[in-house]
Amino acid sequence: MKHFYTMKSFLRYLLIIIPGTFIFFSCHSKAKEAESKETENLPENIVELNADQFKLAGVTYGAVENKNISTTLKVNGLITVSPKDLASVCAPLGGFVRKADFVQGSPVRKGQVLAVMENQGFIELQQNYLESRSKLEYAEGEFKRHKELYKDDVSSAKNFQEVTANYKSLKAGVTALAQKLSLIGIDASRLREDNITSTVPVISPISGYIKTVNINLGKFIGPEDVMFEIVNTSNLNIELTLFEKDITKVAIGQKLSFSLSNDAGPVYSAKITQAGKSIAADRTVKVYASVTESSNKILPGMFVNAMIETASSPVPALPSDAIIRFDDKDYIFVFERNKEEKGKPVTEFRMIEVKKGVTNNGYTEVILPEGFDSKTARVVIKGAYNLMAAKKNAGEMAC
């Protein structure tokens, strides 16, 4: 009997507990469902910031712009001078060196005496000139006299022709000897019987610096021997070697910057003045540029590393900081919309994949996806890194 009452009490207890438990789990399930409805599942390419996060992120909007972004072409080159600024000094008639004071690197002026040469042939040349000039003076007198006689029919035509031929022959000889004297630096018009010399000066044809010296006292120099090489460093050029595929990227007037290959210091500027019109056997082209600033560190023969600025047509571009790299792809953020969540303002941004082009002066070319409206899109140009941080750490920064 006691057992019967115990079982009856237990069953009554279950009837009370089970409905209560059902009601509890039912309410808990509904609460979960309501909570799930309030929490929005965001697409992978959407990032949200509340008002405080937006302020901290420092977001600034901008637009895609069309910009002329120049690219750079890396080439190697050699410092050179034009033919008019490089002189090889020789002694046209040769001789022995009797004076030589200059060494490599010495500055010289145009017309300055570089050396003094001595040669017995100089004496003979001056003697021949003076003798020929005396004969010419006599022959000129005879020519004038026979000319008058021929006019008066006193002298025969044959005699006049002989005198004329002799006069012209002597005149040509004197002119030729005067030119030879001029080659060795002797002014024939000032030559007299009492100032014949065995030595002549070697004169610098240009101003500049002595590049090479190939003489010493007492050395015999032949007409074909180069005594000095002089270079004018005030008009330096760069000889650049470009590959065939790059020749269309350069044009006369383009600017370039260069540095000396053995010097990591200053960067100098130059401007392209001439481009080759033929392709060499190794498929390269020579391009020449004039150095626009002088420096005593730049010398002919030095190798240089140059960067040529190549122009391009206007392309869509954004500030480089607006483009973010993520998972080996490039993205930009664009304003999507403003909304409210739980009565608080929230701003949505959309991640859009782009492809990067050339970069210059803080701007980068962007290749936008099809359908992107550049005119209306508000692109995040500052704060993009913070938006990417919100994307990576959605639990901390996103709503």
C-alpha positions as CSV (number, residue, x, y, z in Angstrom):
1,M,0.0,0.0,0.0
2,K,2.9,2.3,0.9
3,H,4.6,1.4,-2.4
4,F,1.5,2.3,-4.4
5,Y,1.4,5.8,-2.9
6,T,5.1,6.3,-3.7
7,M,4.6,5.4,-7.4
8,K,1.6,7.6,-7.6
9,S,3.5,10.6,-6.2
10,F,6.4,10.0,-8.6
11,L,4.1,10.0,-11.6
12,R,2.4,13.2,-10.4
13,Y,5.9,14.8,-10.2
14,L,6.8,13.8,-13.8
15,L,3.6,15.3,-15.1
16,I,4.6,18.6,-13.5
17,I,8.3,18.5,-14.6
18,I,8.0,17.4,-18.2
19,P,5.7,20.2,-19.4
20,G,7.9,22.7,-17.7
21,T,11.0,21.3,-19.3
22,F,9.3,21.4,-22.7
23,I,8.3,25.0,-22.2
24,F,11.9,25.9,-21.2
25,F,13.5,24.4,-24.3
26,S,10.8,25.8,-26.5
27,C,11.5,29.3,-25.2
28,H,15.2,28.9,-25.5
29,S,14.9,27.7,-29.1
30,K,12.8,30.7,-29.9
31,A,15.3,33.0,-28.3
32,K,18.1,31.5,-30.3
33,E,16.1,31.8,-33.5
34,A,15.4,35.5,-32.7
35,E,19.1,36.1,-32.0
36,S,20.0,34.5,-35.3
37,K,17.6,36.7,-37.1
38,E,19.2,39.8,-35.5
39,T,22.7,38.7,-36.5
40,E,23.3,39.3,-40.2
41,N,25.5,37.0,-42.2
42,L,27.7,39.3,-44.3
43,P,29.1,38.3,-47.7
44,E,32.8,37.6,-48.0
45,N,33.4,40.9,-49.9
46,I,31.6,43.2,-47.4
47,V,33.2,44.9,-44.4
48,E,31.3,46.9,-41.8
49,L,32.4,49.6,-39.4
50,N,30.4,51.3,-36.8
51,A,30.7,55.0,-36.1
52,D,33.6,54.7,-33.7
53,Q,35.5,52.2,-35.9
54,F,34.9,54.5,-38.9
55,K,36.4,57.4,-37.1
56,L,39.5,55.4,-35.9
57,A,40.1,54.0,-39.4
58,G,40.6,57.4,-40.8
59,V,38.7,56.6,-44.0
60,T,38.9,59.2,-46.8
61,Y,37.1,58.8,-50.1
62,G,38.3,59.6,-53.6
63,A,37.7,58.6,-57.2
64,V,39.5,56.8,-60.0
65,E,41.4,59.4,-62.0
66,N,42.8,59.3,-65.5
67,K,46.6,60.1,-65.2
68,N,49.6,60.1,-67.4
69,I,51.8,57.7,-65.5
70,S,55.3,57.4,-66.9
71,T,57.2,54.2,-66.7
72,T,61.0,53.8,-66.3
73,L,63.3,51.8,-68.5
74,K,66.5,50.6,-67.0
75,V,69.5,50.6,-69.3
76,N,73.3,50.7,-69.1
77,G,75.5,53.2,-70.8
78,L,78.9,54.8,-71.2
79,I,80.0,58.4,-70.7
80,T,81.4,59.7,-74.0
81,V,82.0,63.0,-75.8
82,S,81.2,64.1,-79.3
83,P,83.9,64.1,-81.9
84,K,84.3,67.8,-81.7
85,D,85.1,67.6,-78.0
86,L,87.9,64.9,-78.4
87,A,91.1,65.8,-80.1
88,S,94.1,63.6,-81.0
89,V,97.2,65.8,-81.3
90,C,100.0,64.8,-83.8
91,A,103.1,66.4,-85.4
92,P,102.3,66.5,-89.1
93,L,106.0,66.3,-90.1
94,G,107.3,64.4,-87.1
95,G,110.4,65.3,-85.1
96,F,112.1,65.0,-81.8
97,V,110.5,66.2,-78.5
98,R,112.4,69.1,-77.0
99,K,109.9,70.3,-74.5
100,A,106.9,68.5,-72.8
101,D,105.5,69.8,-69.5
102,F,102.0,68.4,-69.4
103,V,100.8,65.2,-67.8
104,Q,97.5,63.3,-67.8
105,G,94.7,65.3,-66.3
106,S,96.3,68.7,-66.9
107,P,93.9,71.4,-68.0
108,V,94.7,73.2,-71.2
109,R,93.3,76.0,-73.3
110,K,92.7,76.2,-77.0
111,G,95.9,77.6,-78.6
112,Q,98.1,76.7,-75.7
113,V,101.6,75.2,-76.5
114,L,101.6,71.5,-75.5
115,A,105.1,70.6,-76.6
116,V,108.0,71.8,-78.8
117,M,109.3,69.7,-81.7
118,E,112.6,69.8,-83.5
119,N,113.3,68.6,-86.9
120,Q,116.0,69.4,-89.6
121,G,113.2,69.2,-92.1
122,F,111.7,72.3,-90.7
123,I,114.8,74.3,-91.7
124,E,114.8,72.9,-95.2
125,L,111.1,73.7,-95.6
126,Q,111.6,77.3,-94.6
127,Q,114.6,77.6,-96.9
128,N,112.6,76.3,-99.8
129,Y,109.8,78.6,-99.1
130,L,112.0,81.7,-99.0
131,E,113.9,80.8,-102.1
132,S,110.6,80.0,-104.0
133,R,109.1,83.3,-102.8
134,S,112.1,85.2,-104.1
135,K,111.9,83.5,-107.5
136,L,108.1,84.2,-107.5
137,E,108.8,87.9,-107.0
138,Y,111.2,88.0,-110.0
139,A,108.8,85.8,-112.1
140,E,105.9,88.2,-111.3
141,G,107.9,91.1,-112.6
142,E,108.7,89.3,-115.8
143,F,105.1,88.3,-116.2
144,K,103.9,91.9,-116.0
145,R,106.6,93.2,-118.3
146,H,105.9,90.6,-121.0
147,K,102.2,91.2,-120.7
148,E,102.7,94.8,-121.7
149,L,105.1,93.9,-124.5
150,Y,102.6,91.4,-125.8
151,K,99.8,94.0,-125.8
152,D,102.1,96.3,-127.9
153,D,103.0,93.4,-130.2
154,V,106.6,93.7,-129.2
155,S,106.9,90.2,-127.6
156,S,105.8,87.0,-129.2
157,A,102.9,85.0,-127.9
158,K,105.2,82.1,-127.3
159,N,107.5,84.0,-125.0
160,F,104.5,85.4,-123.1
161,Q,103.1,81.9,-122.6
162,E,106.4,80.6,-121.3
163,V,106.7,83.5,-118.8
164,T,103.1,83.0,-117.7
165,A,103.5,79.3,-117.2
166,N,106.7,79.8,-115.1
167,Y,105.0,82.5,-113.0
168,K,101.9,80.3,-112.3
169,S,104.1,77.3,-111.4
170,L,106.2,79.3,-108.9
171,K,103.0,80.8,-107.5
172,A,101.5,77.4,-106.9
173,G,104.7,76.1,-105.3
174,V,105.0,79.1,-102.9
175,T,101.3,78.6,-101.9
176,A,101.9,74.9,-101.2
177,L,105.0,75.6,-99.2
178,A,103.1,78.2,-97.2
179,Q,100.4,75.6,-96.4
180,K,103.1,73.1,-95.2
181,L,104.5,75.7,-92.9
182,S,101.1,76.4,-91.6
183,L,100.7,72.7,-90.7
184,I,103.7,72.7,-88.4
185,G,102.7,76.0,-86.9
186,I,104.8,78.6,-88.8
187,D,103.2,81.7,-90.2
188,A,104.7,82.0,-93.7
189,S,103.7,85.7,-93.9
190,R,106.1,86.4,-91.0
191,L,109.0,84.3,-92.2
192,R,112.1,86.1,-93.0
193,E,115.7,85.1,-93.9
194,D,116.8,86.0,-90.3
195,N,114.2,84.1,-88.3
196,I,114.4,80.6,-89.6
197,T,113.9,78.1,-86.8
198,S,114.5,74.4,-86.2
199,T,111.8,74.0,-83.6
200,V,108.0,74.4,-83.8
201,P,105.3,74.4,-81.1
202,V,102.6,71.8,-80.9
203,I,99.3,73.7,-80.2
204,S,96.2,72.5,-78.4
205,P,93.2,72.6,-80.9
206,I,90.6,72.6,-78.1
207,S,90.2,73.5,-74.4
208,G,89.8,70.7,-72.0
209,Y,91.9,68.1,-70.1
210,I,94.8,66.0,-71.2
211,K,93.4,62.4,-71.4
212,T,96.6,60.6,-72.6
213,V,100.3,61.5,-73.0
214,N,102.4,59.4,-75.3
215,I,105.7,61.5,-75.4
216,N,108.8,62.2,-73.4
217,L,111.9,64.4,-74.0
218,G,114.1,63.2,-76.8
219,K,111.5,60.8,-78.2
220,F,111.1,60.8,-82.0
221,I,107.5,61.2,-83.0
222,G,106.4,60.2,-86.5
223,P,103.6,62.0,-88.4
224,E,101.2,59.2,-87.6
225,D,101.9,59.0,-83.9
226,V,99.4,60.5,-81.4
227,M,101.2,62.7,-78.9
228,F,98.2,63.8,-76.8
229,E,94.5,63.1,-76.4
230,I,92.5,66.1,-75.2
231,V,88.9,65.9,-74.0
232,N,86.5,68.7,-73.4
233,T,84.3,67.6,-70.4
234,S,81.9,70.5,-70.5
235,N,79.7,68.7,-73.1
236,L,79.5,65.1,-72.0
237,N,77.2,62.5,-73.6
238,I,75.9,59.1,-72.6
239,E,75.9,56.3,-75.1
240,L,73.1,54.0,-74.1
241,T,72.5,50.4,-75.4
242,L,68.8,49.5,-75.8
243,F,67.4,46.2,-76.9
244,E,65.4,46.2,-80.1
245,K,62.0,45.8,-78.3
246,D,62.6,48.9,-76.2
247,I,63.5,51.4,-79.0
248,T,59.9,52.5,-79.5
249,K,59.7,53.6,-75.9
250,V,62.2,56.4,-76.3
251,A,62.2,59.6,-78.2
252,I,64.3,62.7,-78.6
253,G,63.8,65.1,-75.7
254,Q,62.9,62.5,-73.1
255,K,64.6,62.9,-69.7
256,L,66.6,60.3,-67.9
257,S,68.4,60.0,-64.6
258,F,71.7,58.1,-64.2
259,S,74.2,57.2,-61.6
260,L,77.8,56.1,-61.9
261,S,78.1,52.3,-61.7
262,N,81.0,52.6,-59.2
263,D,79.2,55.2,-57.1
264,A,76.0,54.8,-55.1
265,G,75.9,58.5,-54.4
266,P,74.4,61.3,-56.5
267,V,71.9,60.9,-59.3
268,Y,72.5,63.1,-62.4
269,S,70.1,64.0,-65.2
270,A,70.4,63.9,-69.0
271,K,68.2,64.3,-72.0
272,I,68.0,62.1,-75.1
273,T,69.4,63.9,-78.2
274,Q,69.6,61.2,-80.8
275,A,68.4,57.6,-81.4
276,G,70.0,55.1,-83.7
277,K,68.3,54.2,-87.0
278,S,69.7,50.7,-87.4
279,I,69.8,47.5,-85.5
280,A,73.2,45.9,-84.7
281,A,73.9,42.2,-85.1
282,D,73.2,41.6,-81.4
283,R,69.7,43.2,-81.8
284,T,70.6,46.4,-79.9
285,V,70.3,50.1,-80.8
286,K,72.5,53.0,-79.7
287,V,70.8,56.0,-78.1
288,Y,72.6,59.2,-77.1
289,A,71.8,61.7,-74.4
290,S,73.5,64.9,-73.3
291,V,74.4,65.4,-69.6
292,T,72.5,68.4,-68.4
293,E,74.6,69.0,-65.2
294,S,78.3,69.0,-64.9
295,S,80.4,67.3,-62.2
296,N,84.1,66.6,-61.8
297,K,83.2,63.1,-60.9
298,I,81.8,62.3,-64.4
299,L,84.6,61.4,-66.8
300,P,84.6,59.9,-70.3
301,G,84.8,56.2,-70.3
302,M,82.8,55.7,-67.1
303,F,79.9,53.1,-67.0
304,V,76.5,54.4,-65.9
305,N,73.2,52.9,-64.8
306,A,70.4,55.0,-66.4
307,M,66.6,55.2,-65.9
308,I,64.7,56.5,-68.9
309,E,61.2,58.0,-68.2
310,T,58.9,56.7,-70.9
311,A,55.6,58.5,-71.4
312,S,52.2,56.8,-71.6
313,S,48.7,57.7,-72.5
314,P,46.2,58.5,-69.7
315,V,45.2,55.4,-67.7
316,P,42.8,54.8,-64.7
317,A,44.8,55.3,-61.6
318,L,44.5,55.5,-57.8
319,P,46.8,56.6,-55.0
320,S,49.0,53.6,-54.3
321,D,47.8,53.3,-50.7
322,A,44.3,52.7,-51.9
323,I,45.3,49.2,-53.3
324,I,45.7,46.4,-50.8
325,R,47.4,43.1,-51.4
326,F,45.6,40.1,-49.9
327,D,46.1,36.4,-50.6
328,D,48.2,37.2,-53.7
329,K,45.5,39.4,-55.2
330,D,45.0,43.2,-55.2
331,Y,41.9,44.8,-53.9
332,I,40.3,48.2,-53.4
333,F,37.5,49.2,-51.0
334,V,34.4,51.1,-52.3
335,F,31.6,52.7,-50.2
336,E,28.6,50.5,-50.4
337,R,25.9,52.0,-48.1
338,N,25.0,53.5,-44.7
339,K,22.6,51.6,-42.5
340,E,21.5,51.1,-38.9
341,E,21.9,48.0,-36.7
342,K,20.4,48.0,-33.2
343,G,19.7,51.7,-33.6
344,K,23.4,52.5,-34.3
345,P,24.9,53.8,-37.7
346,V,27.0,51.4,-39.6
347,T,28.9,51.9,-42.9
348,E,29.4,49.0,-45.4
349,F,32.3,48.7,-47.8
350,R,32.7,46.4,-50.7
351,M,36.0,44.7,-51.6
352,I,36.7,44.7,-55.3
353,E,39.5,42.8,-57.0
354,V,41.6,44.8,-59.4
355,K,44.9,44.4,-61.3
356,K,47.8,46.7,-60.9
357,G,49.7,48.4,-63.7
358,V,52.7,50.7,-63.6
359,T,53.4,52.9,-60.5
360,N,54.9,56.4,-60.5
361,N,54.8,59.5,-58.3
362,G,52.5,57.8,-55.7
363,Y,49.9,56.7,-58.2
364,T,49.3,53.2,-59.6
365,E,47.5,52.2,-62.7
366,V,44.4,50.0,-62.0
367,I,42.6,47.6,-64.3
368,L,39.1,47.6,-63.1
369,P,36.5,44.8,-63.4
370,E,33.9,45.0,-66.1
371,G,30.9,47.0,-65.1
372,F,32.7,49.1,-62.5
373,D,31.4,52.7,-62.6
374,S,34.4,55.0,-62.1
375,K,32.2,58.1,-62.2
376,T,30.0,57.3,-59.2
377,A,32.2,54.9,-57.1
378,R,33.5,56.4,-53.9
379,V,36.9,54.6,-53.4
380,V,38.6,54.5,-50.1
381,I,42.0,56.2,-50.8
382,K,43.0,56.4,-47.1
383,G,42.3,53.9,-44.4
384,A,42.2,50.9,-46.7
385,Y,44.7,49.0,-44.5
386,N,42.4,49.4,-41.5
387,L,39.5,48.1,-43.5
388,M,41.6,45.1,-44.5
389,A,42.4,44.6,-40.8
390,A,38.6,44.6,-40.1
391,K,38.2,42.0,-42.8
392,K,40.9,39.7,-41.3
393,N,39.7,40.3,-37.7
394,A,36.0,40.5,-38.1
395,G,35.4,39.5,-34.6
396,E,37.3,42.5,-33.2
397,M,36.5,45.3,-35.6
398,A,33.3,44.4,-37.5
399,C,29.9,44.8,-36.0
